[in-house]
């Protein structure tokens, strides 16, 4: 499942990353595969997603969230 498809309030686990620029930036920020992700808020019309990843809060564009695969709910 893609991160962009999860419902508000859902807790999921990030799957393995690829080697794209987005994945490398997330790794540099300390976001690793296996991290727990909670969707806090979704902006309308395929807008940004406000996430909590571990202890960090982060905003991703919808297009970026489509690149990240997640596992089932925690």
N, CA and C atoms as a LAMMPS dump frame, in Angstrom:
ITEM: TIMESTEP
0
ITEM: NUMBER OF ATOMS
222
ITEM: BOX BOUNDS ff ff ff
-5.0000000000000000e+02 5.0000000000000000e+02
-5.0000000000000000e+02 5.0000000000000000e+02
-5.0000000000000000e+02 5.0000000000000000e+02
ITEM: ATOMS id mol type element x y z
1 1 1 N 0.85 -1.17 0
2 1 2 C 0 0 0
3 1 3 C 0.898 1.235 0
4 2 1 N 0.456 2.284 -0.667
5 2 2 C 1.2 3.54 -0.701
6 2 3 C 0.849 4.4 0.506
7 3 1 N 1.803 5.181 0.954
8 3 2 C 1.571 6.063 2.094
9 3 3 C 0.455 7.06 1.804
10 4 1 N 0.305 7.467 0.563
11 4 2 C -0.732 8.439 0.194
12 4 3 C -2.143 7.876 0.312
13 5 1 N -2.284 6.558 0.456
14 5 2 C -3.6 5.908 0.495
15 5 3 C -4.118 5.625 1.897
16 6 1 N -3.321 5.856 2.937
17 6 2 C -3.768 5.49 4.276
18 6 3 C -4.776 6.521 4.804
19 7 1 N -5.714 6.094 5.637
20 7 2 C -6.703 7.031 6.19
21 7 3 C -6.128 7.84 7.345
22 8 1 N -6.769 8.951 7.646
23 8 2 C -6.35 9.798 8.752
24 8 3 C -6.372 9.02 10.056
25 9 1 N -5.321 9.181 10.852
26 9 2 C -5.226 8.507 12.14
27 9 3 C -4.633 7.116 12.076
28 10 1 N -4.426 6.592 10.876
29 10 2 C -3.891 5.24 10.727
30 10 3 C -2.413 5.198 11.105
31 11 1 N -2.008 4.09 11.714
32 11 2 C -0.6 3.854 12.03
33 11 3 C -0.122 2.705 11.159
34 12 1 N 0.955 2.958 10.425
35 12 2 C 1.522 1.954 9.534
36 12 3 C 3.035 1.918 9.725
37 13 1 N 3.675 0.937 9.091
38 13 2 C 5.124 0.787 9.181
39 13 3 C 5.707 0.992 7.79
40 14 1 N 6.749 1.807 7.69
41 14 2 C 7.407 2.029 6.402
42 14 3 C 8.09 0.75 5.937
43 15 1 N 7.907 0.436 4.666
44 15 2 C 8.57 -0.718 4.07
45 15 3 C 9.971 -0.299 3.623
46 16 1 N 10.659 -1.178 2.931
47 16 2 C 12.014 -0.877 2.482
48 16 3 C 12.04 0.274 1.494
49 17 1 N 13.146 1.026 1.507
50 17 2 C 13.327 2.173 0.63
51 17 3 C 14.075 1.767 -0.629
52 18 1 N 13.945 2.617 -1.641
53 18 2 C 14.761 2.496 -2.84
54 18 3 C 15.961 3.423 -2.713
55 19 1 N 16.526 3.829 -3.833
56 19 2 C 17.679 4.734 -3.832
57 19 3 C 17.37 6.061 -4.504
58 20 1 N 16.125 6.506 -4.452
59 20 2 C 15.781 7.785 -5.055
60 20 3 C 16.219 8.918 -4.134
61 21 1 N 16.17 10.138 -4.658
62 21 2 C 16.567 11.305 -3.869
63 21 3 C 15.686 11.456 -2.623
64 22 1 N 14.39 11.189 -2.752
65 22 2 C 13.477 11.284 -1.609
66 22 3 C 13.876 10.31 -0.514
67 23 1 N 14.148 9.08 -0.885
68 23 2 C 14.511 8.071 0.106
69 23 3 C 15.818 8.428 0.807
70 24 1 N 16.77 8.948 0.06
71 24 2 C 18.041 9.335 0.659
72 24 3 C 17.875 10.518 1.607
73 25 1 N 16.989 11.457 1.272
74 25 2 C 16.725 12.588 2.169
75 25 3 C 16.065 12.111 3.46
76 26 1 N 15.126 11.177 3.346
77 26 2 C 14.472 10.647 4.545
78 26 3 C 15.475 9.916 5.429
79 27 1 N 16.346 9.132 4.818
80 27 2 C 17.378 8.435 5.587
81 27 3 C 18.295 9.426 6.29
82 28 1 N 18.633 10.526 5.622
83 28 2 C 19.487 11.553 6.225
84 28 3 C 18.815 12.212 7.427
85 29 1 N 17.477 12.262 7.434
86 29 2 C 16.741 12.842 8.559
87 29 3 C 16.508 11.825 9.669
88 30 1 N 16.957 10.603 9.468
89 30 2 C 16.789 9.581 10.497
90 30 3 C 15.527 8.767 10.366
91 31 1 N 14.837 8.87 9.235
92 31 2 C 13.637 8.072 8.988
93 31 3 C 14.075 6.798 8.294
94 32 1 N 13.914 5.679 8.967
95 32 2 C 14.395 4.396 8.468
96 32 3 C 13.248 3.461 8.123
97 33 1 N 13.516 2.464 7.281
98 33 2 C 12.503 1.419 7.072
99 33 3 C 12.178 0.76 8.412
100 34 1 N 10.921 0.482 8.623
101 34 2 C 10.486 -0.082 9.893
102 34 3 C 9.975 0.966 10.869
103 35 1 N 10.102 2.247 10.517
104 35 2 C 9.6 3.325 11.372
105 35 3 C 8.072 3.34 11.353
106 36 1 N 7.485 3.675 12.476
107 36 2 C 6.031 3.794 12.576
108 36 3 C 5.602 5.172 12.085
109 37 1 N 4.583 5.206 11.225
110 37 2 C 4.084 6.449 10.64
111 37 3 C 2.61 6.598 11.011
112 38 1 N 2.242 7.786 11.476
113 38 2 C 0.853 8.112 11.773
114 38 3 C 0.453 9.311 10.925
115 39 1 N -0.66 9.187 10.211
116 39 2 C -1.176 10.306 9.423
117 39 3 C -1.999 11.195 10.341
118 40 1 N -1.533 12.413 10.552
119 40 2 C -2.211 13.356 11.446
120 40 3 C -3.255 14.172 10.685
121 41 1 N -2.86 14.686 9.521
122 41 2 C -3.77 15.545 8.762
123 41 3 C -3.478 15.398 7.279
124 42 1 N -4.526 15.465 6.479
125 42 2 C -4.41 15.42 5.021
126 42 3 C -5.086 16.668 4.463
127 43 1 N -4.353 17.425 3.675
128 43 2 C -4.923 18.612 3.049
129 43 3 C -5.825 18.194 1.882
130 44 1 N -6.848 18.956 1.585
131 44 2 C -7.786 18.573 0.523
132 44 3 C -7.152 18.62 -0.869
133 45 1 N -7.818 17.941 -1.791
134 45 2 C -7.455 17.948 -3.204
135 45 3 C -6.022 17.467 -3.445
136 46 1 N -5.714 16.306 -2.891
137 46 2 C -4.388 15.691 -3.061
138 46 3 C -3.277 16.622 -2.6
139 47 1 N -3.536 17.298 -1.496
140 47 2 C -2.552 18.224 -0.929
141 47 3 C -1.535 17.499 -0.068
142 48 1 N -0.847 18.253 0.753
143 48 2 C 0.199 17.711 1.597
144 48 3 C -0.347 16.794 2.681
145 49 1 N 0.513 15.9 3.157
146 49 2 C 0.178 15.014 4.263
147 49 3 C 1.048 15.391 5.451
148 50 1 N 0.431 15.595 6.609
149 50 2 C 1.125 15.939 7.837
150 50 3 C 1.266 14.649 8.621
151 51 1 N 2.506 14.204 8.836
152 51 2 C 2.776 12.884 9.403
153 51 3 C 3.578 12.973 10.684
154 52 1 N 3.44 11.96 11.507
155 52 2 C 4.347 11.755 12.619
156 52 3 C 5.079 10.46 12.329
157 53 1 N 6.408 10.556 12.24
158 53 2 C 7.249 9.391 11.976
159 53 3 C 8.175 9.237 13.167
160 54 1 N 7.906 8.231 13.977
161 54 2 C 8.642 8.089 15.229
162 54 3 C 8.293 9.261 16.125
163 55 1 N 9.31 10.047 16.5
164 55 2 C 9.076 11.226 17.345
165 55 3 C 9.073 12.518 16.536
166 56 1 N 9.284 12.428 15.22
167 56 2 C 9.345 13.608 14.358
168 56 3 C 7.995 13.872 13.7
169 57 1 N 7.751 15.139 13.401
170 57 2 C 6.586 15.511 12.599
171 57 3 C 7.104 16.055 11.283
172 58 1 N 6.432 15.666 10.207
173 58 2 C 6.948 15.927 8.872
174 58 3 C 5.793 16.149 7.912
175 59 1 N 5.99 17.018 6.933
176 59 2 C 4.997 17.247 5.89
177 59 3 C 5.572 16.736 4.578
178 60 1 N 4.796 15.904 3.87
179 60 2 C 5.191 15.399 2.559
180 60 3 C 4.155 15.794 1.525
181 61 1 N 4.601 16.061 0.33
182 61 2 C 3.676 16.288 -0.773
183 61 3 C 2.999 14.977 -1.13
184 62 1 N 1.829 15.066 -1.719
185 62 2 C 1.09 13.866 -2.102
186 62 3 C 1.916 13.013 -3.065
187 63 1 N 2.585 13.641 -4.017
188 63 2 C 3.405 12.909 -4.988
189 63 3 C 4.559 12.174 -4.313
190 64 1 N 5.126 12.757 -3.262
191 64 2 C 6.198 12.093 -2.52
192 64 3 C 5.653 10.923 -1.724
193 65 1 N 4.473 11.1 -1.131
194 65 2 C 3.866 10.034 -0.343
195 65 3 C 3.503 8.83 -1.207
196 66 1 N 3.235 9.067 -2.493
197 66 2 C 2.937 7.954 -3.4
198 66 3 C 4.158 7.088 -3.674
199 67 1 N 5.354 7.609 -3.441
200 67 2 C 6.58 6.854 -3.676
201 67 3 C 6.948 5.938 -2.52
202 68 1 N 6.309 6.135 -1.365
203 68 2 C 6.654 5.363 -0.172
204 68 3 C 5.657 4.245 0.055
205 69 1 N 6.174 3.048 0.221
206 69 2 C 5.326 1.896 0.496
207 69 3 C 5.305 1.627 1.981
208 70 1 N 4.115 1.239 2.472
209 70 2 C 3.952 0.952 3.893
210 70 3 C 3.344 -0.431 4.07
211 71 1 N 3.565 -0.982 5.249
212 71 2 C 2.988 -2.277 5.599
213 71 3 C 1.668 -2.035 6.348
214 72 1 N 1.011 -3.088 6.72
215 72 2 C -0.286 -3.008 7.397
216 72 3 C -0.22 -2.209 8.679
217 73 1 N -1.373 -1.881 9.206
218 73 2 C -1.487 -1.084 10.43
219 73 3 C -0.781 -1.748 11.6
220 74 1 N -0.314 -0.893 12.509
221 74 2 C 0.362 -1.364 13.71
222 74 3 C -0.668 -1.734 14.736
